[in-house]
Amino acid sequence: MRKFWMLWTLLLALPCMGDVSETESLKGLDEIQLVVEELPREAQPLKLTKGLLELDATRQLRDNKITLLSVSERLEHPQRPYLYINCNLLYIEKLNLTSFSIDVEVHQRVTLETGEKAQGLTWAKSYLGMTSGDIVAERVREIVRDFLGEYIEAVTVSEDTLPG
């Protein structure tokens, strides 16, 4: 029975496999709009803010020669790319623990088999964690920096090594 469910899961996943890998989808994508979601109220006492995440991300992208687009510039860009950062937190007071999830995604314009254009998720990294006390803000910022590093590396690698 277990083999049946494993096969069934694989068959369900097959139609979802793309023609291009996540890394290949970033080829030449050295211009992007940064979108950081508002953080929940639980983040305020932990000294974690949307502005802090935006500042970290902006600095890291610019230091690596990634051009940040405004909303209007993104909408005029053929790929309409944006880098999306979302962080959710839940503080468990009795345990003095904070549970968190982080998503860093790249969305850009894709062409469907019908020829129509749509906005699609083409690259993503996610993390779930739990930590205590005052280190939540630094831990979340560290994970976002790591994910941005992976994005920057993928853009750089795809520009240098993938056939064009």
Secondary structure, 3 states (H helix, E strand, C coil): CHHHHHHHHHHHHHHHCCCCCCCHHHCCCCEEEEEECCCCHHHHHHCCCHHHHHHHHHHHHHHCCCEECCHHHHHHCCCCCEEEEEEEEEEEHHHCEEEEEEEEEEEEEEECCCCCEEEEEEEEEEEEEEEEHHHHHHHHHHHHHHHHHHHHHHHHHHHHHCCC
